[in-house]
């Protein structure tokens, strides 16, 4: 699956360059009926995200400026979302975002970030695209399938992207109390959060869209000519090691 570039949320297809060792098998895209929302808990503005996230275990990554990176095709099985793996695509938002108490996971080390308007716009655009192309019917939070991911993706991403997908786009999150395995249900506070997203990058993103699109072809040509090679994200790796392990089917 290749996501077309839109004027609002440019997409860079890195599926040819991302680390294929992360793909644990293949599946029929027709069996994919959900997306799972994640936060990276790090890496808000890496110096070179087009290289930095080639080893990220997610189908899509949404950057602070609203760009969407497609790292793996929908046909790739990734160990990203525990018990949701077989039926879902994983969507990671770059950044370390707070919980409902305003607390960040190791904020001094991984940053104290706020979700941007550009990320929200890109998240909604991606949900709409996945509905149109894959026919997805569900949107889940990673916390629903893992006991150690209690703030994944966090109230800001859930309310502005996940809850909107439920209330306005007709997707299902399983309903109140829904979880699988060791997961936890979506908190009521997430569903009614409503806190404004960070205004930073919002206007800048809209102004820079044209330039980003013009650069898209040259970026893709450079990526296509480069051999995929491991690129260790130290912060992301530390987060994975501290949790229950993305490298398990859950």
PyMOL commands that set and color helices and strands:
alter all, ss='L'
color gray80, all
select helices_A, chain A and resi 20-22+29-31+49-55+82-87+107-110+117-134+142-145+155-167+188-191+202-225+234-242
alter helices_A, ss='H'
color red, helices_A
select strands_A, chain A and resi 11-13+23-26+34-39+60-62+68-70+76-78+88-93+138-141
alter strands_A, ss='S'
color yellow, strands_A
deselect
rebuild
show_as cartoon
